[in-house]
Amino acid sequence: MSESIHKRKIDEQTQRQKRRIRSYVLRQSRMSNLQQRAYDGLFPQYGFTYDPNKVITGADYPKNNPLIIEIGFGMGHATAEIARKRPDRNFLGIEVHSPGVGALLARIEENNLQNLKVIQHDAIPVLIHMIPQMSIEGIHLFFPDPWPKKRHKKRRIFQSSLLSIVSEKLIPEGYVYAVTDWEDYAQQMLETSNNHPDFTNAYHGSFASDIEWRPQTAFERKGLAKNHRIYELFIQKRRINIQ
């Protein structure tokens, strides 16, 4: 893609992003003393500040390994555990809520996770502006806000527009791994991804089997306590054959 076409696409995405409805609500939650100390002391080392004129790649980590992004990591338990189990990958966690950022920074220090960093910002502009094309191996989206009321469903982050943005950032055969315990959101995810031309479903158009390396999250435990089924979606970017 030429530089001028790429710039025009970025400008178009930026304008759509400015008009879009946010998929989250900022809550005025106070950080604990531990979270505050971690936030103040560790963010300069393990955090990125949002800057649309800069990019984030695997080269920003001690080891230039493939980069995987998690959108909305909550308190970061599963994020840190995955990073600990997969030292051959770099991870970037995106979260808007300060207590979660502080909590994950504390886990990074506690476990000496040199392959995990964070950014506190809306995920969409981070993806559009700070992630180069075809530079990431995967996207994790675990238990995003289901916005269960009918009038709020347009706020759900998993939309065809998100997949189009993500598709530009993924390497060929890179993946999106999404998990929810809300049945109608799961069906929306499945239908949206099956109808998107850039992706193929690794499980024959259906939900994935249990993926062993993903630890159980706090939201997952709450869902299971309510007898909710856990739905896992694993899709991959199609490889384009150039004749």
Beta strands, then each sheet from edge to edge (+ up, - down):
strand 1: 47-48
strand 2: 67-71
strand 3: 90-95
strand 4: 116-120
strand 5: 136-142
strand 6: 170-180
strand 7: 199-201
strand 8: 231-237
sheet 1: 1+ 4+ 3+ 2+ 5+ 6+ 8- 7+
end
